[in-house]
Amino acid sequence: MSSQKNDSAAPAGPPVAAAASGTWMLGDLSVNRIGYGAMRLTENADGTPSDRDRALAVLRRAVELGVNHIDTAAFYFSPLRSANELINRALAPYPDDLVITTKVGPGRDTWGNWHWAGPEQLRGQVEENLRQLGRDHLDVVNLRVPRKETTGSIGEHFGALAELREAGLIRHLGISNARPDHLAEALAIAPVVCVQNAYAVGAPREEHEFLDACGERGIAFVPFFAIAGAGREAGASSTGDDERVLGVARAHGVTAAQVRLAWTLNRGPHVLAIPGTGNPDHLADNVAAGALRLTADELALLEAPAGTEA
């Protein structure tokens, strides 16, 4: 993906380990703050099939670099690939410290058509994740909210997951694509260890406030699209605030993606990053971003709304 290229990138040296990013506790599970998102394992950004051997190699290399937090979902699949089954194939028997987080709520049939599970269907989705991953319990399960702006109560769905937690199928619970009122509703039912929302350089003020509120409660905030920003599944945007990102990248001799990740991690010790890639070189760059320290002026520049001075 061209979004991670930068002509001024520093020369290659010894790889940086994920531990350089620091750690956070997801409930009773310690993870390095740089993790790995599995969405890109199954197909490339342009929709072409991923290379199976390279996907397996990327997963194994991630663990070699100290990544011990992998985010996945049973609905991460293409006609040829399943992210969960690739993870199982590459990493089982799993390292003792590896935490695998998954999501339920959305579902896809074999033709790729989407649907949203009712509360009574969530057990089947949990069991499908267990089968594909080859595990007897799931470390963390996030309830994915369909439409953050319009979804009402999540109580029935989250309550169904809380019952599965009590039954021992799930260790910890989180929510994804959620609002502050969703978090409050979930917390009234069961403990929440993480909130997983879209968040990146240029995020609106209300997302900054939600991130901070999670930190005050000791809840991990786990951004997705932290590198892509407005580009989302298509990759990093080439407009808007990107010139600020590129300027900081040039100053440090690193990639724009590394700057985006470093800025995100700086937002608080409870912020975890889960960048996804099918490229081994980009994987090493992403992990190395955990050791990148930006100046106060650079952080202020990147945090300012696009088109304004810090």
N, C-alpha and C positions, 0 to 999 in steps of 0.2 A: 504493500500500500504506500503510495507516494506521500501520504500525509506525514509519515514518520521520517522522511528524508530531510537532511539539512547539510549543505555543503561545508559548513563550519564545524561539523561534529568532531569531537576529540578523537585522536588516534586510539586504536584498540589497546587495552591493557588487561591486567588480571580482572576477571569478572567480579562484579559487586554482588554480594549475597543479600538475600531478602531481609536478613536480620538488621541490615543498616537502616531500615525504615522504622525500627522500633516495633513494639508489640502492643496488643490490646487483648482483653479477655472478652470472648463471646460466651457469656455465662461463666462456666468453669473451664472453658477451652481457650488456651492461649494461641494466638495467631500472629504472624508477622503482618505488618500493616500493608505491605505490598503482596497482593494475592494474584489470582489468575481467573479470568472469566472465560468460560468454555464455549460461548456462542459461536466464535469464529472457527471452531474446530471442524464443523460439518460442511461448510461451504465458504468460498471466498466472498469478498464484498460485492463482486460483480455477479454473484449467483452461480459461478462455475463450481464444480465439485472440488473439495479439498483433497489433497494427497494424503492417503491413509498413513503411509509410513512416516511422512513428515509430521502429521498430527500426533502420532504416538511419540515421536522423538521430541516434539515440543513439550508434551506433558512430562516426559521423563527428565528433560533438561530443566523444567521449572522446579521440580522437586530437588534436583541436584543443586540448584541455586538457592535453595532454602525456602521456596514457596510452600507454605503449609495451609493455605486457604484457597480452595477452588470453588468457584460458583458455577452451577450448572442447572439443568432442568430436563425433564423427560421430553419436553416439547422442543428442545434443541436437536432437531434432526433434519436431514435432507433425504432425497430418494436413496442415497448411497451410504449415509453416515448417521450415527447416533452419538451425541456427545457423551452420554452416560456410559455407553458400551465401550467407547474409545478410552474413557477414563479407567474403566474396569480392566480392559485389556492391557493398558500401559502400566498401571500402578498397583494392581492387586497382586499379592497381598499388600494391603495399604500400610504405609508407615504409621507408627503409633501416634505421631503428632499431627497427622494430616486431618484437616477439618474440611468436610465437603458440605457445602450449602446448596440447597436446591429450592425451587419455587413450584407452587401449585396454584391452581385457579384456572389458568388458560389450559386448553387442550387442543390437540390437532389429530384428525383422523389420518389414515394412511395416505390420503391424497393431499394432505397438508391443509385442509380446511379447518378454520379455527372455531372453537366454541368455548364457553365459560362454564365451569363446573358448578353445580349446586352443592350445598353443604353435604348432602348425602353421597356425593360423588368424590369427595376429597380423599376418602380412605383408599379408593381405587387408584387415585393418582399417586398417593404416598406409596402404596404397595408396588406400583409400576416403577417408581424410582428405586425402591429397595431391590427389586428383581434385576433391573438393568445394572445397578451398581454392585450387586452381589453383597449386600450388607443386611444385617438383621435390625438395624435402626439407622435413622438419618440424624446427622449431627445438628443441623439447623434447617428448618423449613420456613420459607417466607410465603405468606399469603399475598399473592399478586392481586392488586386492586385493578379492576378493568379500566375504568376511566376516572382518574383522580379528581377531575373537576366536577363530575356529576354523580359519582357513586355515593349512595347514602350509607346506611348502616352496614358494617362488616361483621356484626356480632354473631350471626348464625354461622358464618363461614369460620371465623376465628375460634368460636366455641367448639366447632367440630374438630379443628386441629388441636385444641387444648385437650379434648378427650383422647385423641391419639397420643398426645404427649403423656397423659396419665397412664395410658396402656403400654407405654414403653417403646412405641414405634418411632417417636421423635424425642430428641434430647432437649432442643431449644427452639423457640419460635421467633419469627420476625415478620415484618410487613414490607411490601414493595409497592412503589408508585402510589404512595399514600399521603394523606393530609394530616395536620396535627390533631384534628378531631378523630380521625381513624386511630391514631396512636393512643389517644386517651381512652377510646372505647375498648381497644385491645388490652390495654393495661388493666382495665377493670375486670378482665376475664382471666388473664394469665400473664406471667412475666414475658417481656419482649426484650430480646438481646440486640436487635439491629433493625434499622430502617434503611431500605435500599431504594433510592430515588435517583432520577436523572439529575446530574449536577456537574457543572464545569465552569471554567472561566466565562464570565458573562452571565452567570445565573442571576435571576431576579432576587430582589431583597428578601422576599418572603421565604425563599429557599435557604438563604443565609441564616435567617432567623430560626427556621426549623432545624437546621444543622446544629446551631448553637443550643437550642432547647434540648435536643437529644443528648448533647454532651453534658448538660447540667443534670440529666437523669442517669448518666453513666451508660447510655445506650449507644452502640456503634452506629455511625452513619456511613453507609456504603454507596458511594456514587456509581451509577453506570453512565456510559457515554462521557466519562471524564476526559478522555482524549478527543473523541469525535466532536463534542460540543453540539452545535446546531446541526452538524452533519449527520449525527445519529448513526444509523446502520451504514450509511454511505461513506463514513469516514470524516476526518476533520474538515471543517469549513475553510474556505480560502478567502473569505470576506470578513467584514466587521472588525472584530478586535484581534484578528490574527496577526496584524503587523506588530502589535505590542508583544505578543507571544514570541514572534520571530526575532524581535529586537533583543529580548532577554535571552533567547537561545543563542544568538550570535555572541552576546557578551560572555556567555559561559562556555561556548564551544560545544553545545549539546543540541539535541533535537527539540523541535517544538513540542513533541509528545512528552518528552521528559520534563519540560517546563510546566506543562499542564498538570502532569501528575504531581510534581513537587509542590506546585501552588495548592493543589487539592489537599495533599497530606498536611500542609502547613495550617489548614483551617482548624485543626484541633487534634489532640492525641487520640480521640475516639474515631477519627476518620480513617476508613480502610479503602484501599484502591484495589480494583479487580480488572485491570486492563486485559483485554483479550487480543490474541494474535495467533496466526498460524505460521508466523515467520520466526525462526530461531534467533536471528539477529535482533529483531524488534523485541522479542522476549527479553533478551539480555539488557537491552536499552531500558525497557520498562522497569525491570528489577533495579537497575542502577539508579533510576530516578529517586529511589528511596534515600539515597545518600546525597542528593543535590540540595544545597542550602541557598535559598534566594535572599537577597538583601531586603531590608525593610522598605526601601524605595521601590524595589521591583515588585514586592508583594502589593504595595499600595497601588502601583500602576495597573497591575493585573486585576485588582479587585474593583477598581473604578468602573462605573458603567461605560459601555462602549461609546466612543465619540466624545468623551470628556477627559479633562486633565485630572490626574490623581491629586 
